[in-house]
Amino acid sequence: MTTMFVAIHAIAASGVVLLAPVQLIRRTKDRKHRFIGRSWVLLMYFVCVSGMFIYSLSGSFTVFHALAIFTFLTTTTGVIAIRKGNIRLHVGMMVGSWLGALTAGTFAAIIPSRDIPRLAASDPFLLWAIIVGIIVAATVWVGYVLLFVPTTRLKATGQGSTGAAVLSDEHMTGPTETGPIVTGSTETGSTVTGPTESDRPSSSPAGIAAV
């Protein structure tokens, strides 16, 4: 049973480590960001929960179990923060959770008594096969999201409890032959084209996309 939890923990942690840089490098916070982010959160929960069932190192509660609980809380705080529109807190919690997982993974890889160094010594081919498999799986998932998930941007629809803008999806389209787009897409999917004489005096902030 412990071996199963170790495998889940290691695979999920590897996914967490690999997906986070994609989120940090991509500056556009769009629907693709949300897709990858949700998969990252799911993997992080697998890391934290599976880690609570691993006692092969000392047979008792350790600092790694405390770190799993702490990371579970910081990740959840980050999810709640973005739902309330608090982007700064969301970024801080998610980056902090990733750095914590990266630190724990580094220690797990260098401590001789842990499972990764022992597997490297007993069956290095299996270890590298697992590593390559995880990298390929993460690459395929990111490639699928970037290529096939419809491109949308997040627009401000209101304010959360912190005063920050709450974000929602808005389809991004280009200009039509009749004029530039003013508000993107409407509820019925039709596009509003160039402003008329009666429209020019006013400008609505609803069409301004939040970064």
C-alpha positions in Angstrom: 0.0 0.0 0.0 2.8 2.4 0.9 4.4 1.7 -2.5 1.2 2.8 -4.3 1.1 6.1 -2.3 4.8 6.7 -3.0 4.2 6.2 -6.8 1.2 8.6 -6.8 3.1 11.1 -4.7 6.2 11.1 -7.0 4.3 11.2 -10.3 1.9 14.0 -9.1 4.9 16.0 -7.7 6.7 15.7 -11.0 3.7 17.1 -12.8 3.5 20.0 -10.3 7.1 20.8 -10.9 6.8 20.7 -14.7 3.5 22.6 -15.2 4.3 25.6 -12.9 7.0 27.1 -15.2 4.5 27.1 -18.1 2.1 29.3 -16.0 4.9 31.6 -15.0 6.4 32.0 -18.5 3.0 32.6 -20.2 2.1 36.2 -19.4 -1.4 35.9 -20.9 -3.9 35.0 -18.2 -6.5 33.4 -20.5 -8.6 30.3 -20.6 -5.5 28.2 -21.4 -4.0 29.5 -18.2 -7.1 28.4 -16.3 -7.0 24.9 -17.9 -3.4 24.2 -17.0 -3.9 25.8 -13.6 -6.8 23.6 -12.6 -4.8 20.5 -13.6 -1.9 21.8 -11.5 -4.1 22.3 -8.5 -5.5 18.7 -8.9 -2.0 17.3 -9.0 -0.9 19.3 -6.0 -3.8 17.9 -4.0 -2.7 14.4 -5.0 0.8 15.3 -3.8 -0.4 16.5 -0.4 -3.0 13.8 0.3 -0.7 10.9 -0.8 2.1 12.4 1.2 0.1 12.0 4.4 0.1 8.2 3.9 3.8 7.8 3.5 5.6 6.8 6.6 8.4 4.7 5.2 11.1 7.1 6.2 10.7 7.2 10.0 7.4 5.4 10.7 5.9 8.5 12.3 4.8 12.1 11.6 7.6 14.1 10.1 8.3 17.6 8.8 7.3 16.4 5.3 3.8 15.6 6.6 3.6 19.1 8.1 4.7 20.6 4.8 2.0 18.6 3.0 -0.7 20.1 5.3 0.7 23.6 4.9 0.9 23.2 1.1 -2.6 21.9 0.9 -3.8 25.1 2.8 -1.7 27.5 0.7 -2.9 26.0 -2.5 -6.6 26.2 -1.4 -6.0 29.8 -0.3 -4.7 30.5 -3.8 -7.8 29.0 -5.4 -10.2 31.0 -3.1 -8.2 34.1 -3.8 -8.5 34.0 -7.6 -12.3 33.3 -7.2 -12.6 36.5 -5.2 -10.5 38.5 -7.7 -7.4 38.8 -5.4 -4.8 38.2 -8.1 -1.7 39.2 -6.0 -2.6 36.7 -3.2 -3.4 34.0 -5.8 0.0 34.4 -7.4 1.8 34.5 -4.1 0.1 31.3 -2.8 0.6 29.3 -6.0 4.2 30.3 -6.4 4.9 29.6 -2.7 3.2 26.2 -3.0 5.3 25.3 -6.1 8.6 26.4 -4.4 7.6 24.3 -1.3 7.0 21.3 -3.5 10.3 21.9 -5.4 12.2 22.1 -2.1 10.6 18.9 -0.7 11.3 17.1 -4.0 14.9 18.1 -3.9 15.4 16.7 -0.4 13.6 13.5 -1.5 16.0 13.1 -4.4 19.2 13.7 -2.4 18.6 11.9 0.9 20.0 8.4 0.4 17.4 6.6 2.5 14.5 7.9 0.4 12.8 5.9 -2.3 14.1 7.9 -5.3 17.9 7.4 -4.5 17.2 3.7 -3.7 15.4 3.2 -7.0 18.2 4.9 -8.8 20.7 2.5 -7.3 18.6 -0.7 -7.7 17.0 0.0 -11.1 18.1 3.1 -12.8 16.5 2.1 -16.1 13.0 2.0 -14.5 13.6 5.4 -12.8 14.6 7.1 -16.0 11.7 5.4 -17.9 9.3 6.9 -15.3 10.9 10.3 -15.5 10.7 10.3 -19.4 7.1 9.1 -19.2 6.1 12.0 -16.9 7.9 14.6 -19.0 6.2 13.3 -22.2 2.7 13.2 -20.5 3.2 16.8 -19.2 4.3 18.0 -22.6 1.4 16.3 -24.4 -1.1 17.9 -22.0 0.4 21.4 -22.3 0.6 21.1 -26.0 -3.0 20.0 -26.2 -4.2 23.0 -24.1 -2.1 25.5 -26.1 -3.1 24.2 -29.5 -6.8 23.2 -29.1 -8.3 25.0 -26.1 -10.2 28.1 -27.6 -8.3 31.3 -27.0 -10.2 33.5 -24.6 -9.2 36.4 -22.4 -10.3 37.2 -18.9 -12.3 40.4 -18.5 -13.4 42.3 -15.4 -17.0 41.7 -14.5 -17.1 43.2 -11.0 -15.1 43.5 -7.8 -14.3 40.9 -5.1 -14.1 41.5 -1.4 -10.6 42.9 -1.7 -11.6 45.4 -4.3 -9.8 43.6 -7.1 -11.5 42.8 -10.4 -13.3 39.4 -10.7 -12.4 37.7 -13.9 -14.5 35.8 -16.4 -14.1 34.5 -20.0 -14.5 36.7 -23.0 -14.0 35.3 -26.5 -11.2 37.1 -28.5 -12.1 37.9 -32.1 -10.6 40.1 -34.7 -12.0 43.1 -36.6 -14.8 42.5 -39.1 -15.1 44.0 -42.6 -17.7 46.5 -41.3 -15.5 48.0 -38.5 -13.6 47.2 -35.3 -15.1 45.2 -32.5 -16.2 47.3 -29.5 -17.3 44.8 -26.9 -16.2 41.4 -28.1 -19.1 38.8 -28.1 -22.6 39.3 -26.9 -24.7 36.7 -25.0 -26.2 35.5 -28.3 -22.7 35.1 -29.9 -23.2 38.0 -32.3 -20.5 40.6 -32.8 -20.9 44.3 -32.2 -19.2 46.2 -34.9 -18.3 49.9 -35.5 -19.9 52.5 -33.2 -22.8 54.5 -34.5 -23.4 58.2 -33.9 -25.5 57.5 -30.9 -22.9 55.2 -29.4 -19.8 57.4 -29.7 -20.4 59.6 -26.6 -20.3 56.7 -24.2 -17.7 54.0 -23.5 -18.3 51.0 -21.3 -15.6 49.6 -19.0 -17.1 46.1 -19.4 -15.1 45.5 -22.6 -11.8 46.2 -20.9 -9.8 43.0 -20.3 -8.1 42.5 -17.0 -4.5 41.2 -17.2 
